[in-house]
Amino acid sequence: MINHTHTSYSPPKKRSHINIGNPRDIRAVPDANKPNHRKKK
């Protein structure tokens, strides 16, 4: 569910957050890699 909110917030910003090295963002990395997330873009 947290991932859904992040995607809704801003997909481009999500990538920036992952770069920061946040533990929560790192967990979203595998989810974002999923084809489902990519189709939502």
C-alpha positions as CSV (number, residue, x, y, z in Angstrom):
1,M,0.0,0.0,0.0
2,I,2.8,2.4,0.8
3,N,4.2,1.8,-2.7
4,H,0.9,2.8,-4.2
5,T,1.0,6.2,-2.3
6,H,4.5,6.8,-3.4
7,T,3.7,6.1,-7.1
8,S,0.7,8.4,-6.8
9,Y,2.8,11.1,-5.2
10,S,5.3,11.4,-8.1
11,P,7.0,8.6,-10.0
12,P,10.0,10.8,-11.0
13,K,10.5,11.9,-7.4
14,K,10.4,8.2,-6.2
15,R,13.7,7.6,-8.2
16,S,15.3,10.6,-6.5
17,H,14.4,9.2,-3.1
18,I,15.8,5.8,-3.9
19,N,19.1,7.5,-4.8
20,I,19.2,9.1,-1.3
21,G,19.5,5.6,0.1
22,N,16.3,5.4,2.2
23,P,15.5,2.0,3.6
24,R,11.8,2.4,2.7
25,D,12.6,3.5,-0.8
26,I,15.1,0.6,-1.3
27,R,12.2,-1.8,-0.6
28,A,10.2,0.0,-3.3
29,V,13.0,-0.6,-5.9
30,P,11.9,-4.2,-6.6
31,D,8.3,-3.2,-6.7
32,A,9.0,-0.4,-9.2
33,N,11.0,-2.9,-11.3
34,K,7.8,-5.0,-11.7
35,P,6.1,-4.7,-15.1
36,N,2.8,-3.8,-13.3
37,H,4.3,-0.6,-11.9
38,R,5.8,0.3,-15.3
39,K,2.5,-0.1,-17.0
40,K,0.9,2.3,-14.4
41,K,3.3,5.1,-15.5
